[in-house]
Amino acid sequence: DVVMTQSPLSLPVTLGQPASISCRSSQSLVFSDGKIYLNWFHQRPGQSPRRLIYKVSNRDSGVPDRFSGSGSGTDFTLKISRVEAEDVGIYFCMQGTHWPLTFGGGTKVEI
Amino acid sequence: ELQFLASGGGLVQPGGSLRLSCAASGFTFSNYAMSWVRQAPGKGLEWVSSLSGSGGSTYYADSVEGRFTISRDNAKNTLYLQLNSLRADDTGVYYCAKEDASTSYGQMGYWGQGTLVTVSS
């Protein structure tokens, strides 16, 4: 199985400051079609996950442009340009390239 | 507006069974693959199973293969997950999620609110 390793596990942030989360996969996430199926999700306490980013760098509809995704191969990053209070919660990366689908362990972002 | 109403969770003894349902609305249900993802209390996310838009292709995590069965009724816009031979480590919130296309997997753009399954004697 592809192991998704996130760091850090916990990320204290300051409002208005940037933040960055890393996700590393145990093998390349390049699919046979040449695309990379790497997603980022955000989960607030007591809520369902919400996808923020798909295929490494594409923002979902309604996601603020302060969120950006980047990376290639096995190393990926989610960046928040200026943290806002609503950004607290847990962030998960997930790969959709290989079966079984696997998630990172999560990064808890708190002010 | 896309909506998902998950139901069927509850308290069940080890070895017991449950059937989860996820009623969807706001989109053409049969055009999209669907998945179930679970989350143990205080833990991360674990993919459980996926199903193509037609229902003809199914995929399972090793941890549930042979015990869980995913299905759908496209006439009723409803996704199901039959859980048999339940174990304590099956406890958690089960989310249904809509994939981005009929045979697209791991691209879960929308999630339901989840239903809690507790396996305990």
Contacts between the chains, C-beta under 8 A, distances in Angstrom:
chain1	res1	chain2	res2	distance
A	37	B	106	5.4
A	37	B	107	6.6
A	39	B	106	7.3
A	39	B	107	7.0
A	39	B	108	7.3
A	41	B	45	7.6
A	48	B	95	5.8
A	48	B	111	4.3
A	48	B	112	6.6
A	48	B	113	5.6
A	48	B	114	5.8
A	49	B	37	7.9
A	49	B	45	6.7
A	49	B	95	7.3
A	49	B	111	5.5
A	50	B	111	7.1
A	51	B	108	6.4
A	51	B	109	5.5
A	51	B	110	7.8
A	51	B	111	7.9
A	54	B	100	7.4
A	54	B	107	6.1
A	54	B	109	7.2
A	60	B	109	6.6
A	92	B	44	6.7
A	92	B	45	5.7
A	94	B	45	7.3
A	94	B	106	6.8
A	94	B	108	7.8
A	95	B	106	6.7
A	96	B	105	6.1
A	96	B	106	1.9
A	96	B	107	5.5
A	97	B	106	7.1
A	99	B	59	6.3
A	100	B	47	6.0
A	100	B	59	7.7
A	100	B	61	5.2
A	100	B	62	7.0
A	101	B	35	7.7
A	101	B	47	4.0
A	101	B	50	7.4
A	101	B	105	6.8
A	101	B	106	4.5
A	102	B	47	6.9
A	103	B	44	5.9
A	103	B	45	4.4
A	103	B	46	6.9
A	103	B	47	7.0
A	104	B	44	7.5
A	105	B	44	5.1
A	106	B	44	5.0
A	106	B	45	7.7
